[in-house]
Amino acid sequence: MDHLTPTARGDWAIEADGLVKTFGRNRAVDGVDLRVATGTVYGVLGPNGAGKTTTISMLATLLRPDEGEARVFGHDVVGEAQVVRQLIGVTGQYASVDETLSATENLVLFSRLLGLGRRESKRKAGELLEEFGLTEAAKRPLKQFSGGMRRRLDLAASLIAQPPLIFLDEPTTGLDPRTRAQMWETIRRLVATGSTVLLTTQYLDEADQLADRIAVIDRGRVVAEGTGDELKASVGESSLQLRLVDDRDLVDAQAAVERVLDVRATASPEQGRLTAPMQDADRVAELLVVLREAGIHLAELSVQKPTLDEVFLTLTGHGVEADDEAAAEASGADLELEGSRA
């Protein structure tokens, strides 16, 4: 990562070099390097069991690295753990709220634990409930909350003091599209008002929408790093998909596609469909003219961008879902992590 330089908005919020964490025989994090510039959203993208949560736990001082070092705003996460904890907020994959209390009671409790007075705690709780659309449910028992409402309340609790650095560990997993979009807007607001956000996610579109830069982690290692556009370009171009009205034209259409676009096309005779890399969008218009002149009619034309699974298949040799062994090892690591938190 030596080629990276801080942005004009400041120095590094996070510097991590060679982070390693082992749980039994599972090397959950295997030499991770990260550079996160102050005032940005940095996405950490990876499948289940990739090491994302363990990496965040080390950066947030919840776990001690077995090897390597990391700094938050220049402070060592091991030697200056207490200082680091005053600079960060952490929202995990599962809500850390108390289900026996109402939303207001939870936020007031967290505020008091952070040192706010009773009046200030109530004021802050009201502001956060309004911002996250929970005012009408403020006095409702949390056991009546939906999963999306719980996630919003958990994020609200982590923002009581709006720390300079916020870790969001898969904050939109399981949320409906509307709530997910609201969460995205909140994350953008956090950065606009001065925070730095490190976001872990399994969703390429989420990282692409929010993150200035993205690290792809697989099996405990960073396998790619760059902007969303750079990552998508690394797995290939968008693909052009054509479905023919008459599948008897498939051979002629395939020849035309390969001749005009100068690429190799894949035919699916049972679907009457052709798929080809789209390296030059300008040539597609020329292709349509050629097909029309040849009397080849299209039932459908579409352009498909690389999918999340294609990104991982290209970068790692496997899809998004962790295999059974990796998932089992990840579960064991999670158990040890929960024990360390307790």
Backbone torsions as a table, in degrees:
resi	resn	phi	psi	omega
1	MET	NA	9.5	-175.3
2	ASP	-64.3	-20.3	-177.8
3	HIS	-75.6	-13.7	-177.4
4	LEU	-82.6	146.6	175.4
5	THR	-127.2	151.4	179.0
6	PRO	-61.0	154.6	177.5
7	THR	-77.3	173.1	179.8
8	ALA	-67.5	-12.8	-177.5
9	ARG	-81.1	-2.9	178.8
10	GLY	146.2	-170.7	-179.8
11	ASP	-86.0	-168.2	-178.2
12	TRP	-74.2	133.4	170.2
13	ALA	-79.4	-37.3	179.1
14	ILE	-133.4	133.4	170.3
15	GLU	-130.0	116.9	179.2
16	ALA	-126.2	133.4	-177.7
17	ASP	-132.4	115.2	172.4
18	GLY	63.9	36.5	-179.1
19	LEU	-66.3	132.2	179.2
20	VAL	-133.7	135.9	172.6
21	LYS	-142.3	127.7	-177.1
22	THR	-118.4	135.0	172.6
23	PHE	-118.4	103.9	-177.2
24	GLY	60.8	-122.0	179.7
25	ARG	-91.3	-1.7	-177.9
26	ASN	-97.4	117.4	175.2
27	ARG	-86.7	85.9	-171.0
28	ALA	-64.7	-38.6	175.3
29	VAL	-126.2	126.7	-167.1
30	ASP	-127.6	64.6	175.4
31	GLY	88.9	50.0	-177.4
32	VAL	-84.0	131.1	172.7
33	ASP	-113.5	133.9	177.4
34	LEU	-141.4	146.0	169.7
35	ARG	-133.5	116.5	-178.8
36	VAL	-117.5	117.1	-178.2
37	ALA	-76.2	142.7	178.6
38	THR	-59.9	139.0	176.9
39	GLY	78.7	23.3	-180.0
40	THR	-128.1	167.7	167.0
41	VAL	-103.1	124.7	178.8
42	TYR	-114.3	121.2	-178.5
43	GLY	-94.9	135.9	172.7
44	VAL	-115.7	111.5	-170.2
45	LEU	-108.5	132.7	178.3
46	GLY	-175.9	159.8	178.6
47	PRO	-75.5	174.2	175.2
48	ASN	-57.9	137.2	178.4
49	GLY	79.9	9.9	-176.2
50	ALA	-78.0	-19.7	-177.5
51	GLY	110.7	9.0	-176.7
52	LYS	-64.8	-51.2	-177.1
53	THR	-65.0	-39.6	179.1
54	THR	-64.2	-38.4	177.4
55	THR	-62.6	-47.6	177.7
56	ILE	-59.6	-40.9	-178.1
57	SER	-62.6	-35.1	176.4
58	MET	-72.3	-42.1	179.4
59	LEU	-65.8	-30.1	-178.2
60	ALA	-92.2	10.2	177.5
61	THR	69.0	14.0	177.3
62	LEU	-80.4	-25.7	176.2
63	LEU	-130.8	144.3	177.8
64	ARG	-91.3	127.3	178.6
65	PRO	-61.8	142.0	173.2
66	ASP	-76.5	-32.1	176.6
67	GLU	-146.2	162.5	177.4
68	GLY	85.2	-179.4	-179.6
69	GLU	-145.8	158.7	178.8
70	ALA	-148.4	148.4	179.1
71	ARG	-131.5	141.4	174.7
72	VAL	-116.4	115.8	-173.8
73	PHE	49.6	39.8	176.5
74	GLY	86.0	-3.9	-177.6
75	HIS	-100.3	130.1	-178.1
76	ASP	-66.7	132.3	-174.7
77	VAL	-72.2	-17.5	177.4
78	VAL	-97.6	-54.1	-176.0
79	GLY	-72.5	-25.7	-179.4
80	GLU	-126.0	44.2	-174.0
81	ALA	-58.5	-40.1	-178.6
82	GLN	-64.8	-37.9	177.1
83	VAL	-65.9	-44.6	-179.4
84	VAL	-59.6	-41.7	-177.3
85	ARG	-63.9	-25.1	177.5
86	GLN	-78.8	-11.9	-176.3
87	LEU	-103.6	-4.0	-171.6
88	ILE	-126.9	159.6	168.7
89	GLY	-131.8	144.2	-175.9
90	VAL	-128.7	126.4	171.7
91	THR	-118.2	115.9	-175.4
92	GLY	-86.0	-172.3	-178.1
93	GLN	-74.1	-21.8	-177.9
94	TYR	-125.5	140.9	-174.5
95	ALA	-59.6	135.7	-179.9
96	SER	-101.7	20.7	-178.4
97	VAL	-85.3	163.1	-179.5
98	ASP	-94.9	115.6	-175.6
99	GLU	-69.0	-15.9	-179.2
100	THR	-82.0	-8.5	-179.0
101	LEU	-110.0	161.5	174.3
102	SER	-78.9	172.2	179.0
103	ALA	-60.2	-45.6	179.4
104	THR	-61.8	-45.3	-179.5
105	GLU	-61.7	-38.4	177.2
106	ASN	-61.6	-49.1	-176.6
107	LEU	-68.2	-36.6	176.5
108	VAL	-64.5	-41.3	179.3
109	LEU	-60.7	-48.4	179.9
110	PHE	-62.1	-39.3	-179.8
111	SER	-63.3	-43.2	179.4
112	ARG	-64.8	-38.0	177.8
113	LEU	-64.1	-28.5	178.3
114	LEU	-85.3	1.1	174.0
115	GLY	99.4	4.5	178.7
116	LEU	-77.2	149.6	176.3
117	GLY	-71.9	170.7	-176.3
118	ARG	-62.5	-46.6	-179.2
119	ARG	-65.2	-45.2	179.9
120	GLU	-64.3	-36.0	179.3
121	SER	-63.9	-42.7	179.3
122	LYS	-66.5	-40.2	179.0
123	ARG	-63.6	-44.5	-179.1
124	LYS	-64.9	-40.6	178.7
125	ALA	-61.0	-43.5	179.6
126	GLY	-62.6	-42.2	179.1
127	GLU	-62.0	-45.7	-177.1
128	LEU	-69.2	-38.2	178.0
129	LEU	-63.3	-38.5	178.2
130	GLU	-67.2	-44.1	-178.2
131	GLU	-62.4	-36.3	-176.7
132	PHE	-96.9	13.8	174.7
133	GLY	66.1	35.0	-176.6
134	LEU	-117.1	10.3	-175.3
135	THR	-59.8	-42.6	-177.4
136	GLU	-67.4	-22.7	-179.3
137	ALA	-104.3	16.2	-172.1
138	ALA	-58.8	-35.9	-175.6
139	LYS	-101.2	2.5	-177.2
140	ARG	-78.0	141.0	175.7
141	PRO	-59.8	140.3	-175.5
142	LEU	-63.9	-21.9	179.1
143	LYS	-66.1	-14.7	176.9
144	GLN	-94.2	-0.8	-178.4
145	PHE	-79.7	146.3	172.1
146	SER	-76.8	169.5	178.9
147	GLY	-60.0	-40.3	179.6
148	GLY	-65.3	-38.6	178.5
149	MET	-66.0	-38.3	178.6
150	ARG	-64.6	-40.5	-179.8
151	ARG	-64.5	-42.2	179.6
152	ARG	-64.5	-39.6	178.7
153	LEU	-66.5	-38.8	179.3
154	ASP	-63.8	-41.9	178.0
155	LEU	-66.2	-39.9	178.3
156	ALA	-59.2	-41.4	-179.8
157	ALA	-62.8	-36.0	-178.5
158	SER	-75.0	-12.0	-176.3
159	LEU	-105.6	9.8	-178.6
160	ILE	-55.4	-42.4	180.0
161	ALA	-102.0	2.3	-172.8
162	GLN	30.9	77.9	-177.8
163	PRO	-69.8	163.6	179.9
164	PRO	-62.3	-30.1	-178.8
165	LEU	-128.2	127.2	-178.4
166	ILE	-121.4	126.1	174.4
167	PHE	-96.9	121.9	177.2
168	LEU	-116.8	107.9	-176.5
169	ASP	-95.6	101.2	-178.7
170	GLU	47.9	59.6	-173.3
171	PRO	-69.3	-18.4	-176.0
172	THR	-110.4	8.3	178.9
173	THR	-60.2	126.0	177.9
174	GLY	83.0	2.6	-179.1
175	LEU	-87.6	151.8	174.7
176	ASP	-74.3	160.7	-174.8
177	PRO	-56.1	-38.1	-178.6
178	ARG	-66.7	-46.3	179.7
179	THR	-66.6	-36.2	178.3
180	ARG	-62.2	-42.8	178.8
181	ALA	-64.4	-38.4	177.3
182	GLN	-62.9	-39.4	179.2
183	MET	-64.7	-39.6	177.8
184	TRP	-60.0	-43.6	-179.9
185	GLU	-64.0	-38.2	177.7
186	THR	-63.3	-42.2	179.7
187	ILE	-63.3	-41.8	177.6
188	ARG	-62.3	-39.2	179.5
189	ARG	-65.3	-38.8	179.9
190	LEU	-58.8	-44.3	-179.3
191	VAL	-70.8	-38.5	179.9
192	ALA	-63.7	-26.4	-179.2
193	THR	-101.0	14.9	168.1
194	GLY	114.2	-7.3	-178.9
195	SER	-86.0	157.8	168.9
196	THR	-106.1	138.5	-176.8
197	VAL	-123.3	128.0	167.9
198	LEU	-106.6	118.4	-171.2
199	LEU	-116.7	121.6	170.9
200	THR	-97.9	144.6	-177.3
201	THR	-159.9	158.3	171.2
202	GLN	-99.0	-1.8	-171.2
203	TYR	-107.3	115.1	178.5
204	LEU	-61.3	-38.8	-178.2
205	ASP	-64.8	-35.4	178.4
206	GLU	-65.8	-47.8	177.8
207	ALA	-62.8	-38.3	-178.8
208	ASP	-66.0	-37.6	-179.5
209	GLN	-71.6	-36.3	-167.9
210	LEU	-107.3	-34.2	-165.6
211	ALA	-89.4	138.1	172.2
212	ASP	-72.5	-38.6	174.6
213	ARG	-139.1	157.4	-175.8
214	ILE	-134.7	134.5	170.0
215	ALA	-108.2	131.0	175.5
216	VAL	-98.2	119.7	-179.5
217	ILE	-109.6	133.9	176.2
218	ASP	-144.0	130.6	179.9
219	ARG	51.2	40.8	173.6
220	GLY	82.3	5.5	-178.4
221	ARG	-126.1	150.1	171.5
222	VAL	-80.8	114.7	-176.9
223	VAL	-100.2	-13.1	176.6
224	ALA	-163.5	152.5	179.8
225	GLU	-152.1	137.4	178.9
226	GLY	163.6	-168.9	175.1
227	THR	-76.6	168.0	177.7
228	GLY	-58.4	-43.0	-179.9
229	ASP	-64.0	-38.6	179.1
230	GLU	-64.9	-40.3	179.6
231	LEU	-66.3	-43.5	179.6
232	LYS	-65.0	-38.3	178.4
233	ALA	-65.9	-30.2	-177.2
234	SER	-69.7	-20.6	-179.3
235	VAL	-102.1	6.1	176.4
236	GLY	115.1	171.4	-176.7
237	GLU	-79.0	171.1	170.0
238	SER	-64.4	156.7	-179.3
239	SER	-111.6	140.6	176.6
240	LEU	-92.9	128.6	-179.4
241	GLN	-120.2	127.4	-179.2
242	LEU	-123.0	131.6	172.3
243	ARG	-115.5	127.3	-173.2
244	LEU	-90.9	149.1	174.5
245	VAL	-67.0	-41.9	-178.5
246	ASP	-120.2	112.1	-176.5
247	ASP	-68.3	-8.6	175.1
248	ARG	-70.7	-15.7	178.2
249	ASP	-87.4	3.9	-171.1
250	LEU	-59.8	-45.4	-177.4
251	VAL	-64.2	-45.1	179.6
252	ASP	-66.2	-39.7	179.3
253	ALA	-65.7	-39.8	178.8
254	GLN	-62.3	-42.1	178.7
255	ALA	-62.7	-40.9	-179.7
256	ALA	-65.7	-42.8	179.6
257	VAL	-60.9	-47.2	-177.3
258	GLU	-66.5	-34.7	-179.3
259	ARG	-72.8	-45.8	-174.9
260	VAL	-76.9	-44.4	-177.3
261	LEU	-86.7	-13.3	-179.5
262	ASP	58.2	44.8	177.4
263	VAL	-137.6	171.8	175.6
264	ARG	-94.4	128.7	-179.5
265	ALA	-103.9	146.5	178.0
266	THR	-107.8	129.6	-178.5
267	ALA	-103.3	140.5	173.3
268	SER	-120.6	88.4	-173.6
269	PRO	-57.6	-36.6	-176.6
270	GLU	-66.8	-22.2	179.7
271	GLN	-108.4	-4.3	-176.1
272	GLY	60.6	38.5	-171.3
273	ARG	-123.6	144.9	174.4
274	LEU	-120.9	140.6	176.9
275	THR	-129.4	133.8	-179.1
276	ALA	-148.0	145.8	174.8
277	PRO	-60.7	139.6	179.4
278	MET	-107.8	89.5	-177.7
279	GLN	-83.3	-28.0	-176.7
280	ASP	-137.8	104.1	-176.4
281	ALA	-62.2	-30.0	-178.6
282	ASP	-62.7	-29.0	-177.6
283	ARG	-75.3	-16.3	-179.2
284	VAL	-65.1	-39.7	177.5
285	ALA	-60.3	-40.9	177.9
286	GLU	-64.0	-38.5	179.1
287	LEU	-62.9	-42.0	-179.4
288	LEU	-62.0	-37.0	177.3
289	VAL	-65.2	-44.5	-179.5
290	VAL	-61.7	-44.0	-179.7
291	LEU	-64.6	-40.7	179.4
292	ARG	-64.0	-43.2	-179.8
293	GLU	-65.5	-27.4	178.8
294	ALA	-86.0	-0.3	179.8
295	GLY	74.6	22.2	179.0
296	ILE	-97.7	118.3	-174.1
297	HIS	-102.3	140.5	-178.2
298	LEU	-101.1	134.8	172.7
299	ALA	-89.1	-25.1	-176.0
300	GLU	-160.5	142.3	173.9
301	LEU	-136.1	131.6	178.8
302	SER	-148.1	158.7	176.2
303	VAL	-118.8	123.4	-178.5
304	GLN	-108.8	124.6	173.7
305	LYS	-79.8	160.8	176.5
306	PRO	-56.9	138.7	179.0
307	THR	-92.0	168.9	177.6
308	LEU	-57.6	-43.5	-178.7
309	ASP	-65.3	-35.5	177.6
310	GLU	-66.0	-36.4	176.7
311	VAL	-59.8	-49.1	-178.0
312	PHE	-71.2	-35.6	178.8
313	LEU	-62.3	-39.8	-179.9
314	THR	-74.0	-44.0	-174.6
315	LEU	-78.5	-31.3	-171.6
316	THR	-121.3	-13.9	-178.2
317	GLY	87.5	1.4	176.1
318	HIS	-145.7	169.3	-175.6
319	GLY	-82.4	-166.9	-173.9
320	VAL	-68.8	-40.7	-175.2
321	GLU	-71.3	133.2	175.3
322	ALA	-67.7	146.1	177.0
323	ASP	-72.4	169.2	-172.7
324	ASP	-59.7	-41.6	-177.9
325	GLU	-66.3	-44.1	179.9
326	ALA	-63.6	-39.6	179.5
327	ALA	-64.7	-40.0	179.4
328	ALA	-64.7	-42.4	179.3
329	GLU	-66.3	-38.1	178.2
330	ALA	-62.9	-37.5	178.4
331	SER	-64.0	-39.4	177.3
332	GLY	-64.5	-39.7	178.5
333	ALA	-64.9	-38.7	179.7
334	ASP	-63.8	-37.1	179.0
335	LEU	-63.9	-42.6	178.6
336	GLU	-66.7	-35.6	178.8
337	LEU	-65.5	-43.1	178.6
338	GLU	-61.7	-38.1	178.0
339	GLY	-63.5	-37.9	179.7
340	SER	-68.7	-32.5	179.8
341	ARG	-69.6	-38.2	-179.9
342	ALA	-65.9	NA	NA
